[in-house]
Amino acid sequence: MKHLLILIVAAALYLHFYPNEEVTNFYQEKVGYLKGFFSEVGDTKVRLKSDKIYTDLEGELESFSEKEIERLKVITSERQVVKEFYRQICQTDKRDIVFHITNERKVCSTISRYSSLL
């Protein structure tokens, strides 16, 4: 056990003073993955249920086309997809090619009500 500890310390000292770019990149990638995983698992904040957007818009779906309804189902399938749609479409001047402008505004206004939960 003592020899294993000495070996680990020696490897750490070597990598500290003579860094290897590939090992550093690998380490940074794995640390980033683990931080993301633990923050997602250990997160205690109240989060938006992605289908809440769809249920809020159900009363207005008669003005949506079939393609728009399918796109809305895709957007509201996961919270991360809702978050990306909100960032890329609602917070910018970009348009989603599937939605009519009035329907896109309805979707964006509904998402903006819950933006603090994203």
C-alpha positions, 0 to 999 in steps of 0.5 A, a space after each residue: 500500500 505504501 508503494 502504491 501511494 508513493 507511485 501515485 504521488 510520483 505520477 502526480 508530481 511528474 504530471 504537475 511539472 511536465 504536463 502532457 497535453 493529451 492527459 490534461 485534455 482528458 482530465 479536463 473533459 472527465 472533470 467537466 463531465 463529472 461536474 455536470 453529472 453531479 450538478 444535474 443529479 444533486 440539483 435541488 432547484 425547482 425545475 420546469 416540467 417540459 410538457 407544461 408548455 404544451 398543456 398551457 398552449 392546448 387551448 390555442 392549438 386550433 390556430 396551429 397547423 399539424 407541422 407546428 403541433 409536431 414541432 411543439 411536441 418535439 420542443 416540449 419533449 425535454 427541458 433542455 430542448 425548451 431551454 435551447 429553443 428559448 435561447 436560440 429563437 425567443 431571445 434573438 431575432 431568429 425565426 423558427 421556419 416551422 412556426 407562423 410568426 403569431 404562433 411562435 410569439 405564443 410559444 415564446 410568451 408561454 416559455 418566457 413565463 417559466 424562464 426562471 425555471 429553465 
